[in-house]
Amino acid sequence: MTIQTLIESGLFTVVNRGADTDRAITSVYCCDLLSVAMGHAPAGSAWVTVMGNINTLAVVALTDAACVVLAGGAHLDEAALAKARQQQITVLATDEAIFEAALAIHQKLHD
C-alpha cells in the first residue's frame, strides 16, 4: 500500500501531503516516546502517535518513516506544521485512539 492509497482510503484527515505519496508503507509502528521511536520505528512505516510537535517530525526524518498519523485528536502546533511543509512529510490525523488507527492501517496493509 502506498501513502496515496492510505490518503484515498478516507480513514484519516490530511494535515500535510508530503512529496512522495507513491512511497510504499511497509508496516505500522505505534509509540509516543520519541527516544524509543527514534531507535525502533522501521523505515517505511506509518508511525501512529499522539505527539504533535516539531520533534516528532525530526524522528520521522531520522527513521525514514513513510508518514506519521496523529491519533486521539492530536494536532501539529504551528512550528511543526511549518516544518512538515518545509520537509514535505506526510502527516495524517484522526480522532480515533492509537490502537484503532494502527489497526485500520494494518488491515489496509493486509487487504
N, C-alpha and C positions, 0 to 999 in steps of 0.2 A: 504494500500500500504506500502511496506517496502522500506527501503533505497536502497536495492539492486534493487528493481523494478524501482525506480527512476533513478538509475545509468544506468540500462539496457534500459531505455526509449530513451537514446541518446540526451535528451534535454540539458544536461549540461556536461561540461568537469570535469573530476575527478581530483581535486587538491591533495586530500589525502583521501584514503579509510580507514575509521575507522574500529574498531574491530567488531562492532555489526551491520553489514549491514542487518541482518534479523529483526532488530527492526522496528516496525510499525511507520509510520509517521501519526499522528492523525489530524494535522491541518497545516495551513500556517500562519506565522507571519511576518510582514514587519515593520521594524523600523531601523533608523540609529542613534538614540540617545541611546547610550549604557546604560545610567542610566534608561531610560524608559524601554528598552528591558529587563534589569535585573529584573525589577519589574512586567513585564507583559507578557513576552514570555511564552507560555504554554509548559509544559513538553511534549515531543514527537513531537514538532512542527518542521517544516522545516523553519528556520529563514532566510529570504531574506534581505540582507543588502549590502551596498557598503563599509562598514567598514572592512578593511582587516588588522587589527593589532592584536597584542597579547591580547589586552583587549577584543576583540571580542570572542576569544577562552575562556577566563575566564567567560564571560557571558554565553556561550554555556554550560560550565560545571556547573555553578551556577543554571541555569534554567532547566537543563536536556533536552535541545532541542535535537531532534534526529540528526539534521545535520544543517549546515549553507551553504547557497548559496550566493556566492558573485556575485552581479549583476552589470551591467553597465561597464563591463570590469575591475572591481576592482580585485586586487590580494593580496595575503598574502606577507608581507615582509619576509625576511629570518628568523628572530626570531619567527615570528608567524607560519611559515611553520614547523620549528623545533618543536615548542610546539604542533602543531596539530599532528605531527607524534608521539611525546612522549605520548600525552594523547589519541591517537588513535581516534581523532574526524574526522568524515567525513566532508570534505569541497568540495563543488562543485562550478563551476563558469560558467558565461555566459556573453556575451556582451549585452544581452537584458536588458532593463530597469527593475527596480524592479517590476513594475506593471505587465509587460508581463511575467516575470519569475514566480511571485507568481500565476498569472492566470493559467499558464501552469501546475503548481503543483496542484492547486485547481481542475483543470479539470481532471487530473490523479487520484486524490483522489476520484472523484465522477464518474469515468467511470463504 
